[in-house]
Amino acid sequence: MTTDAMNAQTDESLEAAGFADMRPDYRAMLRRLKQRDARGFAEATRRFEEVLAPAVAGGDADPVAAWVDYGAWLARRLGPGRLVSLDASGLAIDAGPEPVPGHVILYLPDEARDPAIALLVPVVPSVAQKAAIELLTR
């Protein structure tokens, strides 16, 4: 298992499904977690090394779904909330276990003053999706 294999699997899956690379945003969540919750950061690192990386590099999991699951865990560690999926019209429904091509997955914190976190976004989001992301993630 190598980071290169994991990155290659992830890149291929993101491209095939038409999603933008979410890893830079997840790194930002990790930085926030490191500042706020040292134990949470240690657990996030362990999960990455022992769960996410081997599953993706070994082909045992769909890379996009595995990354979204990891991103949702990170977001929950930052605060309680729920996952929603936005279709091209901007309609939000509870997110299912598998990402749907063309949909945005957002984490909506329970605390109304906290911004939403975009966990997965199409390479070319619809106008409605862009508007929702801009409004909710500020």
VEXZANU-603872 format. One line per 8 residues: number of its first residue (from 1); for each residue x, y, z of N, C-alpha, C. Coordinates in nm, 3 decimals, padded with zeros to 5 digits, m for minus. Example, Ala and Ser with C-alpha at 12.3 -4.5 7.8 and 13.67 -1.06 7.14 Angstrom:
<nodes>
1 = 01.319:m00.569:00.780:01.230:m00.450:00.780:01.320:m00.330:00.780; 01.285:m00.225:00.708:01.367:m00.106:00.714:01.290:00.003:00.787 .
</nodes>
This chain:
<nodes>
1 = 00.084:m00.118:00.000:00.000:00.000:00.000:00.089:00.124:00.000; 00.067:00.209:m00.097:00.144:00.332:m00.103:00.050:00.451:m00.120; 00.102:00.565:m00.082:00.026:00.688:m00.102:00.005:00.711:m00.251; 00.106:00.676:m00.332:00.092:00.693:m00.476:m00.023:00.610:m00.531; m00.037:00.487:m00.485:m00.146:00.400:m00.531:m00.281:00.458:m00.488; m00.287:00.505:m00.365:m00.412:00.564:m00.316:m00.448:00.688:m00.397; m00.349:00.774:m00.421:m00.376:00.896:m00.499:m00.416:00.864:m00.642; m00.353:00.766:m00.702:m00.388:00.727:m00.839:m00.531:00.673:m00.846 .
9 = m00.567:00.588:m00.750:m00.704:00.534:m00.746:m00.805:00.647:m00.726; m00.772:00.738:m00.637:m00.863:00.851:m00.608:m00.878:00.939:m00.731; m00.765:00.977:m00.793:m00.770:01.062:m00.912:m00.855:01.000:m01.022; m00.835:00.872:m01.045:m00.909:00.800:m01.150:m01.059:00.799:m01.120; m01.094:00.771:m00.996:m01.236:00.765:m00.958:m01.303:00.901:m00.964; m01.232:01.004:m00.917:m01.289:01.139:m00.923:m01.315:01.180:m01.067; m01.217:01.155:m01.153:m01.233:01.191:m01.294:m01.347:01.114:m01.358; m01.355:00.985:m01.332:m01.460:00.901:m01.392:m01.599:00.945:m01.348 .
17 = m01.612:00.989:m01.224:m01.743:01.031:m01.173:m01.772:01.179:m01.194; m01.672:01.255:m01.240:m01.693:01.397:m01.267:m01.691:01.486:m01.144; m01.616:01.444:m01.041:m01.607:01.523:m00.919:m01.473:01.595:m00.910; m01.476:01.712:m00.847:m01.354:01.789:m00.820:m01.279:01.722:m00.705; m01.150:01.747:m00.699:m01.067:01.691:m00.593:m01.101:01.757:m00.459; m01.143:01.677:m00.364:m01.183:01.729:m00.234:m01.071:01.728:m00.132; m00.958:01.666:m00.166:m00.851:01.648:m00.068:m00.795:01.780:m00.012; m00.782:01.888:m00.091:m00.736:02.014:m00.030:m00.832:02.065:00.079 .
25 = m00.962:02.050:00.057:m01.059:02.092:00.158:m01.053:02.004:00.282; m01.025:01.877:00.263:m01.014:01.786:00.377:m00.888:01.819:00.457; m00.781:01.857:00.389:m00.660:01.899:00.461:m00.688:02.023:00.546; m00.770:02.113:00.494:m00.808:02.232:00.572:m00.888:02.191:00.696; m00.977:02.093:00.682:m01.050:02.044:00.799:m00.955:01.982:00.900; m00.855:01.909:00.851:m00.756:01.849:00.940:m00.679:01.956:01.018; m00.644:02.066:00.950:m00.574:02.175:01.019:m00.662:02.235:01.129; m00.790:02.255:01.098:m00.884:02.306:01.199:m00.894:02.209:01.317 .
33 = m00.904:02.082:01.285:m00.915:01.980:01.389:m00.790:01.978:01.476; m00.674:01.990:01.415:m00.547:01.989:01.489:m00.544:02.105:01.589; m00.596:02.221:01.548:m00.597:02.338:01.636:m00.697:02.324:01.750; m00.808:02.255:01.726:m00.918:02.251:01.823:m00.924:02.125:01.907; m00.870:02.014:01.855:m00.894:01.885:01.920:m00.777:01.791:01.889; m00.676:01.791:01.976:m00.557:01.709:01.952:m00.590:01.560:01.945; m00.680:01.514:02.030:m00.718:01.372:02.025:m00.793:01.339:01.896; m00.879:01.431:01.855:m00.951:01.411:01.729:m00.856:01.407:01.612 .
41 = m00.755:01.493:01.613:m00.655:01.494:01.506:m00.577:01.362:01.505; m00.540:01.314:01.622:m00.469:01.186:01.629:m00.555:01.072:01.575; m00.684:01.073:01.609:m00.776:00.971:01.558:m00.793:00.984:01.406; m00.801:01.108:01.357:m00.813:01.130:01.212:m00.692:01.076:01.139; m00.574:01.098:01.195:m00.451:01.047:01.135:m00.451:00.895:01.135; m00.491:00.835:01.247:m00.498:00.689:01.255:m00.597:00.634:01.154; m00.715:00.695:01.146:m00.816:00.648:01.049:m00.765:00.657:00.906; m00.695:00.766:00.876:m00.639:00.781:00.742:m00.541:00.668:00.712 .
49 = m00.447:00.647:00.804:m00.340:00.550:00.781:m00.386:00.405:00.787; m00.482:00.375:00.876:m00.521:00.236:00.899:m00.650:00.194:00.829; m00.732:00.289:00.792:m00.861:00.255:00.730:m00.870:00.307:00.586; m00.863:00.438:00.569:m00.884:00.498:00.437:m00.776:00.456:00.337; m00.652:00.482:00.368:m00.544:00.456:00.272:m00.539:00.309:00.228; m00.542:00.213:00.321:m00.538:00.073:00.275:m00.660:00.033:00.192; m00.779:00.082:00.229:m00.901:00.046:00.155:m00.897:00.099:00.013; m00.852:00.224:m00.002:m00.848:00.285:m00.136:m00.734:00.227:m00.219 .
57 = m00.615:00.221:m00.162:m00.499:00.171:m00.237:m00.516:00.024:m00.274; m00.580:m00.053:m00.185:m00.599:m00.195:m00.211:m00.717:m00.228:m00.299; m00.796:m00.127:m00.334:m00.912:m00.151:m00.419:m01.030:m00.212:m00.345; m01.026:m00.209:m00.211:m01.133:m00.268:m00.132:m01.256:m00.179:m00.118; m01.243:m00.052:m00.154:m01.354:00.042:m00.139:m01.356:00.137:m00.258; m01.475:00.186:m00.289:m01.485:00.292:m00.390:m01.414:00.413:m00.334; m01.311:00.465:m00.403:m01.234:00.575:m00.348:m01.317:00.699:m00.315; m01.410:00.736:m00.400:m01.489:00.857:m00.374:m01.575:00.837:m00.250 .
65 = m01.643:00.724:m00.240:m01.726:00.698:m00.122:m01.641:00.691:00.005; m01.524:00.630:m00.004:m01.437:00.618:00.113:m01.389:00.756:00.158; m01.352:00.841:00.063:m01.309:00.977:00.099:m01.424:01.057:00.159; m01.544:01.046:00.103:m01.659:01.119:00.157:m01.689:01.071:00.299; m01.679:00.942:00.321:m01.700:00.887:00.455:m01.597:00.947:00.552; m01.472:00.955:00.510:m01.367:01.014:00.593:m01.394:01.163:00.616; m01.432:01.235:00.510:m01.464:01.377:00.524:m01.581:01.401:00.616; m01.681:01.314:00.610:m01.797:01.327:00.699:m01.754:01.303:00.844 .
73 = m01.664:01.207:00.866:m01.614:01.182:01.001:m01.541:01.307:01.052; m01.456:01.366:00.968:m01.384:01.488:01.006:m01.482:01.598:01.042; m01.582:01.619:00.957:m01.680:01.726:00.980:m01.755:01.702:01.111; m01.794:01.578:01.137:m01.865:01.547:01.261:m01.776:01.571:01.384; m01.648:01.548:01.367:m01.556:01.571:01.479:m01.547:01.720:01.510; m01.568:01.803:01.408:m01.566:01.948:01.429:m01.696:01.997:01.492; m01.803:01.921:01.480:m01.931:01.957:01.540:m02.043:01.874:01.483; m02.151:01.855:01.558:m02.263:01.774:01.510:m02.332:01.839:01.389 .
81 = m02.390:01.753:01.306:m02.461:01.801:01.188:m02.512:01.684:01.106; m02.545:01.712:00.982:m02.597:01.606:00.894:m02.549:01.626:00.752; m02.551:01.517:00.676:m02.510:01.519:00.536:m02.632:01.534:00.447; m02.620:01.623:00.349:m02.725:01.636:00.248:m02.662:01.628:00.110; m02.742:01.587:00.016:m02.702:01.579:m00.123:m02.787:01.678:m00.202; m02.723:01.762:m00.282:m02.794:01.859:m00.365:m02.793:01.814:m00.509; m02.911:01.801:m00.569:m02.915:01.768:m00.712:m02.890:01.895:m00.793; m02.894:01.884:m00.924:m02.863:01.998:m01.012:m02.959:02.115:m00.993 .
89 = m03.082:02.089:m00.947:m03.178:02.197:m00.925:m03.155:02.266:m00.791; m03.067:02.209:m00.707:m03.041:02.264:m00.575:m03.125:02.201:m00.466; m03.211:02.106:m00.503:m03.295:02.037:m00.405:m03.207:01.953:m00.314; m03.225:01.969:m00.183:m03.146:01.895:m00.084:m03.226:01.778:m00.029; m03.159:01.663:m00.024:m03.215:01.544:00.040:m03.106:01.485:00.128; m03.144:01.401:00.222:m03.042:01.335:00.303:m02.951:01.256:00.211; m02.821:01.267:00.235:m02.724:01.196:00.151:m02.727:01.048:00.184; m02.723:00.967:00.080:m02.715:00.823:00.097:m02.571:00.778:00.115 .
97 = m02.550:00.648:00.125:m02.416:00.597:00.150:m02.321:00.609:00.030; m02.375:00.619:m00.089:m02.293:00.629:m00.209:m02.312:00.765:m00.275; m02.203:00.834:m00.310:m02.217:00.962:m00.381:m02.286:00.943:m00.516; m02.369:01.037:m00.552:m02.441:01.033:m00.679:m02.372:01.129:m00.776; m02.330:01.078:m00.893:m02.266:01.169:m00.990:m02.354:01.290:m01.018; m02.290:01.407:m01.021:m02.362:01.531:m01.047:m02.419:01.597:m00.923; m02.416:01.530:m00.810:m02.468:01.587:m00.686:m02.355:01.647:m00.602; m02.391:01.745:m00.521:m02.301:01.803:m00.422:m02.334:01.736:m00.290 .
105 = m02.232:01.705:m00.212:m02.256:01.657:m00.076:m02.205:01.764:00.020; m02.297:01.811:00.104:m02.266:01.913:00.204:m02.286:01.856:00.344; m02.204:01.902:00.435:m02.224:01.874:00.576:m02.283:02.001:00.636; m02.402:01.990:00.689:m02.471:02.104:00.750:m02.461:02.093:00.902; m02.379:02.178:00.964:m02.368:02.175:01.111:m02.501:02.208:01.177; m02.523:02.148:01.293:m02.645:02.177:01.370:m02.647:02.322:01.416; m02.531:02.376:01.445:m02.520:02.514:01.491:m02.537:02.606:01.369; m02.647:02.682:01.367:m02.682:02.763:01.250:m02.574:02.865:01.213 .
113 = m02.496:02.911:01.308:m02.394:03.012:01.276:m02.270:02.952:01.211; m02.254:02.819:01.218:m02.139:02.754:01.156:m02.167:02.729:01.007; m02.068:02.755:00.923:m02.091:02.735:00.779:m02.094:02.586:00.742; m02.166:02.558:00.636:m02.167:02.422:00.581:m02.028:02.390:00.529; m02.002:02.262:00.513:m01.874:02.215:00.461:m01.903:02.133:00.336; m01.846:02.176:00.223:m01.863:02.101:00.098:m01.769:01.981:00.102; m01.826:01.862:00.099:m01.746:01.740:00.102:m01.720:01.684:m00.036; m01.809:01.711:m00.130:m01.792:01.660:m00.266:m01.870:01.750:m00.361 .
121 = m01.803:01.794:m00.467:m01.862:01.888:m00.562:m01.829:01.841:m00.703; m01.925:01.845:m00.794:m01.893:01.812:m00.933:m01.790:01.911:m00.989; m01.715:01.867:m01.088:m01.618:01.955:m01.153:m01.689:02.079:m01.205; m01.809:02.059:m01.260:m01.889:02.171:m01.310:m02.024:02.168:m01.237; m02.032:02.233:m01.122:m02.161:02.235:m01.052:m02.262:02.320:m01.127; m02.389:02.289:m01.108:m02.495:02.367:m01.171:m02.500:02.506:m01.107; m02.573:02.595:m01.170:m02.590:02.730:m01.116:m02.653:02.723:m00.977; m02.754:02.640:m00.961:m02.821:02.627:m00.830:m02.726:02.570:m00.725 .
129 = m02.645:02.473:m00.764:m02.549:02.416:m00.670:m02.444:02.519:m00.629; m02.393:02.595:m00.728:m02.295:02.701:m00.698:m02.353:02.801:m00.600; m02.477:02.842:m00.623:m02.541:02.941:m00.536:m02.556:02.885:m00.394; m02.597:02.759:m00.382:m02.614:02.699:m00.252:m02.479:02.688:m00.179; m02.376:02.649:m00.250:m02.244:02.636:m00.190:m02.196:02.773:m00.142; m02.209:02.875:m00.227:m02.165:03.009:m00.189:m02.242:03.060:m00.068; m02.371:03.037:m00.064:m02.454:03.086:00.045:m02.426:03.011:00.175; m02.418:02.879:00.168:m02.412:02.797:00.289:m02.272:02.780:00.346 .
137 = m02.168:02.795:00.266:m02.033:02.771:00.317:m01.962:02.896:00.367; m02.030:03.010:00.365:m01.968:03.134:00.415:m01.969:03.139:00.564 .
</nodes>
